[in-house]
Amino acid sequence: MADAPNTSPEPKKPRLAENDLNLELLKSKLGAALLKLEVAHAEQVVLHVARESLLDALRTLHDDPALSFKMLTDITAVDNLKREDFEPTRRFKVVHIIYSLEHKKRVRLETLVPEQDPTCPSASAIYKGAAWIEREVFDMFGIQFGGHPDLRRVLTPDYYEYHPLRKDYPITGKGERDNFVRSEELA
Amino acid sequence: MGLEHMIPSLAGDGFFTTQVNRVIGWARKNSLWPYPFGTACCAIEMMATLNSRYDLSRFGAEVIRFSPRQSDLMIVSGRISLKMMPVLTEIYQQMGEPKWVISMGACASTGGVFNTYPQIQGVDQFIPVDVYIPGCPPRPESLIDALVKIQQIIDGQVERHEFTRPDKAPEAKELESAKKN
């Protein structure tokens, strides 16, 4: 039997160039605002941040020329209610996905929001496009975005009382779809 | 009608007797002006029906009007959501009499696969529907068939059914009282 080739394994490169970030640079730039840096599924870089330092982190990522994440891809949320390790303090997770057009890199920020106080600072002062996306997250999950210029529902009607993507809302609703006035009763 | 021979002065070339309703119905059924309430993929099949290949104008219904005040046939084609239903009802009310409604496809007729909170489970709960087309989406031939059915209703060949909301229909009331007893 021949000896195994004596080569040390090369560090694994991410499959996509946009995930190939300088992690040390990110850690040093964000400093205390960063709770944890995770390389998640498909080598995507996830920055776990506290609610209080979310805006600081976004501001740094947006403004710093070495990072320059100028484009907001999406804001969404996750309801952890049906998770096995569910705790009310970790009910929601607000997710910001941002992209650097200059460096062609992408990161995801995850912020935990408790059930009792479902609020999160609005990113609309940093990313103008965040305002409408946050309206959708508010509509679907009931998360209040502090400092938002105009936090109204965007998908469901204004009179709607629930936040449909919460896991404790039944998929067929609570009878809203059956309670319209018949056209002949209106006339 | 065969009354010509009873009125000698009319019994010549160029005269026949009939009923006013039949004449008006004949004119109406051959020039239906549809209002396309297209909200989803069924509307694509509706457009295909209007194109030259299937050519709905063969049946006199090619003048698509986007104003309810100028149209007499509403084709509800697609999913109707919680937010859209009041709009649909209002547009239906703005259409002048006489008016007919086709509920095109599974979603408009029953909610289809979308048994979810914003999806109306059949527009016939809130507006009267004359003809339902099954399918997801229905083929253009089905829409042409529905249009011909509407023409038969206008012509009096097929009786127009009474509109009753499902939970207020006599059968539903009987079922409810049977349950109580």
Interface residues (C-beta under 8 A of the other chain):
Chain A: L155 T156 P157 Y160 P164 Y169 P170 I171 T172 G173 K174 E176 R177 D178 F180 V181 R182 S183 E184 L186 A187
Chain B: L82 K83 M85 P86 T89 Y92 Q93 N115 T116 Y117 P118 Q119 I120 Q121 Q125 F126 I127 P128 F163 R165
